[in-house]
């Protein structure tokens, strides 16, 4: 049943791509609404946490997207089925944190900035 694994892996990778920051164009239709629902749930219990939980929810959708993209591609490209271990989950979270750190560093050093700032003289 190789075709089932490849179809399943393709669907998982597609969902991961839709959630990941690689598909920046769908943020307002997928990631932000999911993050908003997450923030609503959190703020139902602790109202001042709305803003931070919105940011955390958005970040989590991106991390989950990376993990699903990685696992889906692994299913499609690999000939064997492997169980997803806690060690692999930890590795994927660390990789996502490194990506996040790279983005933060690029913003802090002015490589990434609002578009208006690129044209200031």
MMTF fields as JSON, N, C-alpha, C and O atoms, coordinates in Angstrom:
{
  "mmtfVersion": "1.0.0",
  "mmtfProducer": "UNKNOWN",
  "numBonds": 483,
  "numAtoms": 484,
  "numGroups": 121,
  "numChains": 1,
  "numModels": 1,
  "chainsPerModel": [1],
  "groupsPerChain": [121],
  "chainIdList": ["A"],
  "bondAtomList": [4, 2, 8, 6, 12, 10, 16, 14, 20, 18, 24, 22, 28, 26, 32, 30, 36, 34, 40, 38, 44, 42, 48, 46, 52, 50, 56, 54, 60, 58, 64, 62, 68, 66, 72, 70, 76, 74, 80, 78, 84, 82, 88, 86, 92, 90, 96, 94, 100, 98, 104, 102, 108, 106, 112, 110, 116, 114, 120, 118, 124, 122, 128, 126, 132, 130, 136, 134, 140, 138, 144, 142, 148, 146, 152, 150, 156, 154, 160, 158, 164, 162, 168, 166, 172, 170, 176, 174, 180, 178, 184, 182, 188, 186, 192, 190, 196, 194, 200, 198, 204, 202, 208, 206, 212, 210, 216, 214, 220, 218, 224, 222, 228, 226, 232, 230, 236, 234, 240, 238, 244, 242, 248, 246, 252, 250, 256, 254, 260, 258, 264, 262, 268, 266, 272, 270, 276, 274, 280, 278, 284, 282, 288, 286, 292, 290, 296, 294, 300, 298, 304, 302, 308, 306, 312, 310, 316, 314, 320, 318, 324, 322, 328, 326, 332, 330, 336, 334, 340, 338, 344, 342, 348, 346, 352, 350, 356, 354, 360, 358, 364, 362, 368, 366, 372, 370, 376, 374, 380, 378, 384, 382, 388, 386, 392, 390, 396, 394, 400, 398, 404, 402, 408, 406, 412, 410, 416, 414, 420, 418, 424, 422, 428, 426, 432, 430, 436, 434, 440, 438, 444, 442, 448, 446, 452, 450, 456, 454, 460, 458, 464, 462, 468, 466, 472, 470, 476, 474, 480, 478],
  "bondOrderList": [1, 1, 1, 1, 1, 1, 1, 1, 1, 1, 1, 1, 1, 1, 1, 1, 1, 1, 1, 1, 1, 1, 1, 1, 1, 1, 1, 1, 1, 1, 1, 1, 1, 1, 1, 1, 1, 1, 1, 1, 1, 1, 1, 1, 1, 1, 1, 1, 1, 1, 1, 1, 1, 1, 1, 1, 1, 1, 1, 1, 1, 1, 1, 1, 1, 1, 1, 1, 1, 1, 1, 1, 1, 1, 1, 1, 1, 1, 1, 1, 1, 1, 1, 1, 1, 1, 1, 1, 1, 1, 1, 1, 1, 1, 1, 1, 1, 1, 1, 1, 1, 1, 1, 1, 1, 1, 1, 1, 1, 1, 1, 1, 1, 1, 1, 1, 1, 1, 1, 1],
  "groupList": [{"groupName": "UNK", "atomNameList": ["N", "CA", "C", "O"], "elementList": ["N", "C", "C", "O"], "formalChargeList": [0, 0, 0, 0], "bondAtomList": [1, 0, 2, 1, 3, 2], "bondOrderList": [1, 1, 2], "singleLetterCode": "X", "chemCompType": "L-PEPTIDE LINKING"}],
  "groupTypeList": [0, 0, 0, 0, 0, 0, 0, 0, 0, 0, 0, 0, 0, 0, 0, 0, 0, 0, 0, 0, 0, 0, 0, 0, 0, 0, 0, 0, 0, 0, 0, 0, 0, 0, 0, 0, 0, 0, 0, 0, 0, 0, 0, 0, 0, 0, 0, 0, 0, 0, 0, 0, 0, 0, 0, 0, 0, 0, 0, 0, 0, 0, 0, 0, 0, 0, 0, 0, 0, 0, 0, 0, 0, 0, 0, 0, 0, 0, 0, 0, 0, 0, 0, 0, 0, 0, 0, 0, 0, 0, 0, 0, 0, 0, 0, 0, 0, 0, 0, 0, 0, 0, 0, 0, 0, 0, 0, 0, 0, 0, 0, 0, 0, 0, 0, 0, 0, 0, 0, 0, 0],
  "groupIdList": [1, 2, 3, 4, 5, 6, 7, 8, 9, 10, 11, 12, 13, 14, 15, 16, 17, 18, 19, 20, 21, 22, 23, 24, 25, 26, 27, 28, 29, 30, 31, 32, 33, 34, 35, 36, 37, 38, 39, 40, 41, 42, 43, 44, 45, 46, 47, 48, 49, 50, 51, 52, 53, 54, 55, 56, 57, 58, 59, 60, 61, 62, 63, 64, 65, 66, 67, 68, 69, 70, 71, 72, 73, 74, 75, 76, 77, 78, 79, 80, 81, 82, 83, 84, 85, 86, 87, 88, 89, 90, 91, 92, 93, 94, 95, 96, 97, 98, 99, 100, 101, 102, 103, 104, 105, 106, 107, 108, 109, 110, 111, 112, 113, 114, 115, 116, 117, 118, 119, 120, 121],
  "secStructList": [7, 2, 2, 2, 2, 2, 2, 2, 2, 2, 2, 2, 2, 2, 2, 2, 2, 2, 2, 1, 4, 4, 4, 4, 4, 4, 6, 6, 6, 6, 2, 2, 2, 2, 2, 2, 2, 2, 2, 2, 2, 2, 2, 2, 2, 7, 4, 4, 4, 2, 2, 2, 2, 2, 2, 2, 2, 2, 2, 2, 2, 2, 2, 2, 2, 2, 2, 2, 2, 2, 2, 2, 2, 2, 2, 2, 2, 7, 1, 1, 7, 7, 7, 7, 7, 2, 2, 2, 2, 2, 2, 2, 2, 2, 2, 2, 2, 2, 2, 2, 2, 2, 2, 2, 2, 2, 2, 2, 6, 6, 1, 1, 7, 7, 2, 2, 2, 2, 1, 7, 7],
  "xCoordList": [0.804, 0.0, 0.855, 0.629, 1.827, 2.712, 1.921, 2.19, 0.959, 0.204, -0.581, -0.739, -1.086, -1.819, -0.893, -1.277, 0.334, 1.299, 1.664, 1.801, 1.82, 2.186, 1.034, 1.263, -0.185, -1.349, -1.526, -1.737, -1.44, -1.555, -0.449, -0.706, 0.779, 1.905, 1.724, 2.063, 1.191, 0.952, -0.088, 0.074, -1.144, -2.175, -1.631, -1.912, -0.85, -0.245, 0.707, 0.706, 1.514, 2.442, 1.681, 2.104, 0.576, -0.224, -0.805, -0.771, -1.335, -1.856, -0.73, -0.906, 0.423, 1.579, 2.011, 2.351, 2.0, 2.366, 1.39, 1.791, 0.102, -0.91, -0.752, -1.058, -0.279, -0.09, 1.267, 1.426, 2.229, 3.598, 3.754, 2.935, 4.797, 5.055, 5.516, 5.669, 5.735, 6.109, 4.945, 5.14, 3.732, 2.551, 2.009, 0.896, 2.799, 2.489, 1.158, 0.516, 0.734, -0.453, -1.744, -2.775, -1.706, -2.96, -3.063, -3.987, -2.154, -2.172, -3.515, -4.03, -4.083, -5.336, -6.537, -7.579, -6.392, -7.507, -7.374, -8.376, -6.151, -5.937, -5.292, -5.911, -4.069, -3.303, -3.897, -4.033, -4.247, -4.782, -6.129, -6.328, -7.06, -8.307, -8.078, -8.72, -7.175, -6.876, -6.257, -6.606, -5.34, -4.717, -5.755, -5.7, -6.693, -7.742, -8.646, -8.99, -9.028, -9.836, -9.064, -9.628, -7.777, -6.937, -6.919, -7.065, -6.74, -6.706, -8.052, -8.091, -9.154, -10.472, -10.631, -11.144, -10.185, -10.307, -9.463, -9.935, -8.212, -7.334, -7.886, -7.917, -8.324, -8.804, -10.154, -10.549, -10.857, -12.084, -11.767, -12.552, -10.594, -10.175, -9.33, -9.339, -8.593, -7.728, -7.665, -6.833, -8.549, -8.753, -7.472, -7.289, -6.57, -5.365, -4.413, -3.486, -4.635, -3.743, -4.111, -3.509, -5.087, -5.534, -4.4, -4.154, -3.709, -2.641, -1.522, -1.19, -0.927, 0.138, -0.327, 0.418, -1.557, -2.031, -2.327, -2.226, -2.688, -2.861, -1.526, -1.452, -0.483, 0.859, 1.311, 1.826, 1.119, 1.511, 0.738, 1.321, -0.554, -1.366, -0.894, -0.846, -0.547, -0.035, 1.282, 1.491, 2.171, 3.457, 3.238, 3.899, 2.307, 2.047, 1.524, 1.895, 0.678, 0.195, 1.355, 1.381, 2.31, 3.475, 4.358, 4.842, 4.573, 5.389, 4.713, 5.363, 3.418, 2.688, 2.76, 2.87, 2.696, 2.835, 4.176, 4.234, 5.255, 6.583, 6.655, 7.192, 6.109, 6.16, 5.373, 5.864, 4.165, 3.355, 3.999, 3.969, 4.571, 5.246, 6.413, 6.598, 7.188, 8.331, 7.886, 8.445, 6.89, 6.42, 5.749, 5.932, 4.988, 4.345, 5.357, 5.239, 6.349, 7.397, 8.176, 8.561, 8.402, 9.109, 8.302, 8.885, 6.993, 6.145, 6.175, 6.222, 6.147, 6.125, 7.463, 7.49, 8.556, 9.878, 10.505, 11.429, 10.022, 10.613, 9.89, 8.701, 10.619, 10.018, 9.509, 8.876, 9.774, 9.347, 8.49, 8.647, 7.591, 6.754, 7.431, 7.757, 7.639, 8.283, 7.319, 6.519, 7.416, 6.596, 7.225, 8.448, 6.384, 6.846, 7.143, 6.225, 8.408, 8.814, 8.84, 8.774, 8.938, 9.066, 10.369, 10.432, 11.391, 12.689, 12.572, 13.131, 11.849, 11.643, 10.803, 11.066, 9.795, 8.977, 9.845, 9.758, 10.677, 11.573, 12.521, 12.777, 13.029, 13.92, 13.185, 13.734, 11.946, 11.177, 10.873, 10.903, 10.581, 10.321, 11.588, 11.537, 12.73, 14.006, 14.316, 14.756, 14.092, 14.335, 13.426, 13.874, 12.166, 11.247, 11.687, 11.577, 12.183, 12.692, 13.914, 14.084, 14.757, 15.924, 15.475, 16.016, 14.484, 13.935, 13.393, 13.626, 12.668, 12.121, 13.234, 13.145, 14.281, 15.424, 16.104, 16.497, 16.242, 16.848, 16.02, 16.574, 14.701, 13.825, 13.974, 14.068, 13.999, 14.146, 15.476, 15.524, 16.55, 17.868, 17.849, 18.395, 17.232, 17.156, 16.366, 16.7, 15.333, 14.568, 15.4, 15.431, 16.068, 16.867, 18.006, 18.325, 18.624, 19.729, 19.261, 20.082, 17.948, 17.412, 17.404, 17.128, 17.701, 17.64, 16.184, 15.854, 15.326, 13.888, 13.252, 13.46, 12.482, 11.842, 10.615, 10.431, 9.777, 8.622, 9.075, 10.137, 8.278, 8.674, 8.994, 9.853, 8.312, 8.566, 10.016, 10.623, 10.55, 11.901, 12.999, 14.127, 12.686, 13.677, 13.928, 14.988, 12.953, 13.048, 13.393, 13.441, 13.635, 14.009, 15.427, 16.297, 15.642, 16.997, 17.701, 18.845],
  "yCoordList": [-1.188, 0.0, 1.263, 2.179, 1.298, 2.452, 3.685, 4.787, 3.505, 4.666, 5.327, 6.548, 4.54, 5.131, 6.013, 7.107, 5.533, 6.31, 7.595, 8.651, 7.507, 8.685, 9.698, 10.906, 9.21, 10.111, 10.761, 11.97, 9.957, 10.499, 11.505, 12.583, 11.159, 12.069, 13.361, 14.437, 13.261, 14.462, 15.368, 16.588, 14.786, 15.583, 16.24, 17.408, 15.485, 16.043, 17.182, 18.227, 16.987, 18.034, 19.26, 20.387, 19.068, 20.193, 20.996, 22.226, 20.301, 20.998, 21.738, 22.878, 21.092, 21.737, 22.969, 23.991, 22.88, 24.031, 25.183, 26.343, 24.848, 25.894, 26.586, 27.772, 25.86, 26.45, 27.123, 28.007, 26.713, 27.206, 28.64, 29.123, 29.306, 30.656, 30.668, 31.737, 29.503, 29.44, 29.857, 30.282, 29.729, 30.156, 31.45, 31.486, 32.483, 33.779, 34.346, 35.09, 34.019, 34.601, 34.157, 34.809, 33.048, 32.585, 32.892, 32.408, 33.673, 33.974, 34.514, 34.074, 35.445, 36.07, 35.125, 35.375, 34.046, 33.11, 31.851, 31.184, 31.502, 30.261, 30.535, 30.294, 31.03, 31.156, 32.176, 31.884, 33.347, 34.377, 33.954, 34.127, 33.41, 32.946, 31.836, 31.831, 30.905, 29.864, 30.463, 30.075, 31.408, 32.074, 32.874, 32.925, 33.492, 34.27, 33.371, 33.726, 32.225, 31.283, 30.824, 30.728, 30.543, 30.162, 31.277, 31.009, 32.524, 33.666, 33.87, 34.23, 33.648, 33.762, 32.748, 33.07, 31.516, 30.474, 30.831, 30.736, 31.243, 31.599, 32.801, 32.797, 33.831, 35.047, 34.84, 35.651, 33.777, 33.446, 33.154, 33.462, 32.552, 32.212, 33.311, 33.471, 34.074, 35.136, 36.259, 36.239, 37.229, 38.288, 39.029, 39.276, 39.396, 40.134, 39.341, 39.913, 38.048, 37.222, 37.212, 36.473, 38.017, 37.964, 38.251, 37.451, 39.372, 39.737, 38.714, 38.24, 38.36, 37.353, 35.999, 35.316, 35.612, 34.321, 34.362, 33.34, 35.523, 35.665, 35.456, 34.75, 36.07, 35.903, 34.449, 33.86, 33.874, 32.485, 31.55, 30.631, 31.77, 30.942, 31.031, 30.023, 32.227, 32.4, 31.65, 30.965, 31.784, 31.092, 29.581, 28.864, 29.098, 27.661, 27.139, 26.039, 27.897, 27.431, 27.297, 26.374, 28.209, 28.118, 26.927, 26.229, 26.687, 25.544, 24.242, 23.338, 24.139, 22.932, 22.737, 21.61, 23.84, 23.755, 23.19, 22.328, 23.654, 23.112, 21.619, 20.834, 21.239, 19.831, 18.962, 17.922, 19.385, 18.612, 18.555, 17.511, 19.645, 19.672, 18.69, 17.937, 18.707, 17.808, 16.349, 15.515, 16.038, 14.66, 14.179, 13.027, 15.028, 14.639, 14.359, 13.375, 15.225, 15.009, 13.735, 12.999, 13.483, 12.269, 11.03, 10.05, 11.054, 9.931, 9.71, 8.572, 10.806, 10.692, 10.175, 9.339, 10.664, 10.355, 9.086, 8.539, 8.609, 7.45, 6.174, 6.195, 5.074, 3.78, 3.032, 1.984, 3.551, 2.876, 3.808, 5.028, 3.227, 3.995, 4.036, 2.997, 5.247, 5.414, 6.092, 6.943, 5.693, 6.318, 7.653, 7.781, 8.637, 9.971, 9.981, 9.897, 10.083, 9.986, 11.36, 12.396, 11.337, 12.591, 13.288, 14.517, 12.511, 13.089, 13.854, 14.942, 13.285, 13.979, 15.239, 16.263, 15.163, 16.345, 17.439, 18.599, 17.077, 18.052, 18.657, 19.861, 17.82, 18.302, 19.3, 20.346, 18.977, 19.88, 21.205, 22.262, 21.149, 22.385, 23.224, 24.444, 22.576, 23.306, 23.95, 25.099, 23.225, 23.789, 24.999, 26.012, 24.907, 26.041, 27.225, 28.376, 26.945, 28.021, 28.683, 29.898, 27.889, 28.455, 29.346, 30.437, 28.89, 29.725, 31.035, 32.109, 30.934, 32.122, 33.049, 34.262, 32.494, 33.283, 33.986, 35.147, 33.295, 33.911, 35.109, 36.157, 34.961, 36.061, 37.231, 38.379, 36.954, 38.017, 38.739, 39.968, 37.997, 38.609, 39.475, 40.579, 38.99, 39.774, 41.061, 42.09, 41.017, 42.227, 43.176, 44.379, 42.648, 43.485, 44.199, 45.341, 43.539, 44.154, 44.957, 45.47, 45.067, 45.928, 45.318, 46.015, 44.032, 43.384, 43.257, 43.498, 42.88, 42.84, 44.005, 44.178, 44.793, 45.962, 46.337, 45.819, 47.223, 47.658, 48.247, 48.863, 48.052, 48.45, 49.937, 50.333, 50.767, 52.205, 52.513, 53.46, 51.728, 51.979, 51.659, 52.13, 50.875, 50.572, 51.79, 51.905, 52.687, 53.81, 55.127, 56.162, 55.115, 56.34, 56.743, 55.894, 58.024, 58.494, 59.064, 59.504],
  "zCoordList": [0.0, 0.0, 0.0, 0.79, -0.887, -1.004, -1.414, -0.936, -2.287, -2.771, -1.645, -1.649, -0.667, 0.465, 1.294, 1.705, 1.541, 2.317, 1.578, 2.196, 0.27, -0.511, -0.583, -0.516, -0.717, -0.741, 0.629, 0.725, 1.688, 3.039, 3.31, 3.846, 2.944, 3.132, 2.359, 2.852, 1.152, 0.342, 0.993, 1.005, 1.53, 2.203, 3.467, 3.737, 4.242, 5.455, 5.081, 5.732, 4.042, 3.597, 3.096, 3.355, 2.39, 1.9, 3.066, 3.054, 4.066, 5.242, 5.953, 6.385, 6.075, 6.681, 5.914, 6.511, 4.598, 3.776, 3.991, 4.083, 4.07, 4.268, 5.618, 5.743, 6.628, 7.948, 8.112, 8.954, 7.321, 7.506, 7.003, 6.221, 7.451, 6.947, 5.491, 4.9, 4.917, 3.498, 2.607, 1.469, 3.139, 2.382, 2.994, 3.519, 2.917, 3.535, 3.062, 3.803, 1.868, 1.268, 1.94, 1.779, 2.697, 3.285, 4.768, 5.422, 5.321, 6.747, 7.213, 8.241, 6.49, 6.922, 6.817, 7.423, 6.052, 5.873, 6.712, 6.972, 7.15, 7.891, 9.248, 10.285, 9.251, 10.493, 11.468, 12.656, 10.988, 11.882, 12.47, 13.672, 11.69, 12.319, 13.354, 14.404, 13.069, 14.053, 15.313, 16.427, 15.132, 16.28, 17.063, 18.292, 16.365, 17.022, 17.87, 18.998, 17.338, 18.11, 19.345, 20.434, 19.172, 20.301, 21.348, 22.54, 20.909, 21.833, 22.519, 23.696, 21.809, 22.424, 23.547, 24.619, 23.294, 24.317, 25.538, 26.671, 25.308, 26.418, 27.176, 28.407, 26.448, 27.113, 27.8, 28.637, 27.46, 28.185, 29.654, 30.551, 29.873, 31.23, 31.88, 33.1, 31.044, 31.574, 30.546, 29.639, 30.697, 29.699, 29.283, 28.091, 30.226, 29.819, 28.912, 28.339, 28.782, 27.97, 26.495, 25.716, 26.099, 24.699, 23.717, 22.814, 23.877, 22.939, 22.866, 21.779, 24.018, 23.969, 23.435, 22.732, 23.771, 23.272, 21.775, 21.095, 21.262, 19.816, 19.105, 18.1, 19.633, 19.05, 19.191, 18.241, 20.378, 20.603, 19.68, 19.104, 19.536, 18.643, 17.208, 16.504, 16.77, 15.409, 15.242, 14.241, 16.23, 16.167, 16.149, 15.398, 16.978, 17.022, 15.683, 15.271, 15.0, 13.692, 12.718, 11.904, 12.797, 11.921, 12.277, 11.386, 13.569, 13.998, 13.601, 13.075, 13.847, 13.459, 11.949, 11.467, 11.206, 9.753, 9.337, 8.46, 9.946, 9.642, 9.957, 9.176, 11.111, 11.515, 10.528, 10.089, 10.182, 9.239, 7.863, 7.212, 7.418, 6.121, 6.113, 5.157, 7.178, 7.291, 7.322, 6.61, 8.14, 8.262, 6.98, 6.587, 6.332, 5.08, 3.987, 3.257, 3.877, 2.877, 3.187, 2.279, 4.455, 4.865, 4.456, 3.993, 4.616, 4.219, 2.716, 2.248, 1.96, 0.506, -0.027, -0.931, 0.522, -0.017, 0.551, -0.049, 1.694, 2.344, 1.92, 1.604, 1.918, 1.574, 2.801, 2.667, 3.983, 5.201, 6.045, 5.995, 6.812, 7.713, 9.077, 9.651, 9.59, 10.893, 11.843, 11.453, 13.097, 14.13, 14.506, 14.558, 14.765, 15.137, 16.627, 17.443, 16.986, 18.386, 19.055, 18.394, 20.368, 21.119, 20.759, 20.71, 20.512, 20.132, 18.812, 18.672, 17.85, 16.575, 16.761, 16.131, 17.626, 17.917, 18.518, 18.114, 19.477, 20.094, 19.054, 19.06, 18.176, 17.108, 16.206, 15.86, 15.827, 14.963, 15.663, 15.034, 16.958, 17.701, 17.784, 17.627, 18.031, 18.094, 16.746, 16.694, 15.671, 14.333, 14.103, 13.564, 14.501, 14.349, 15.203, 14.779, 16.401, 17.249, 16.62, 16.715, 15.983, 15.295, 14.144, 13.959, 13.364, 12.294, 12.867, 12.311, 13.986, 14.625, 15.082, 14.895, 15.68, 16.131, 14.956, 15.07, 13.846, 12.65, 12.199, 11.867, 12.185, 11.783, 12.749, 12.316, 14.051, 15.048, 14.858, 14.914, 14.635, 14.419, 13.16, 13.162, 12.092, 10.858, 11.063, 10.475, 11.879, 12.18, 13.041, 12.783, 14.052, 14.969, 14.248, 14.578, 13.264, 12.53, 11.321, 10.561, 11.139, 10.087, 8.697, 7.721, 8.588, 7.281, 6.841, 5.679, 7.768, 7.524, 8.267, 9.468, 7.546, 8.145, 7.324, 6.223, 7.838, 7.053, 5.712, 5.619, 4.709, 3.348, 3.251, 2.463, 4.045, 3.984, 4.412, 3.912, 5.314, 5.814, 4.799, 4.945, 3.785, 2.746, 1.847, 1.232, 1.778, 0.85, 1.53, 0.866, 2.838, 3.549, 3.165, 2.969, 3.064, 2.729, 3.922, 3.813]
}
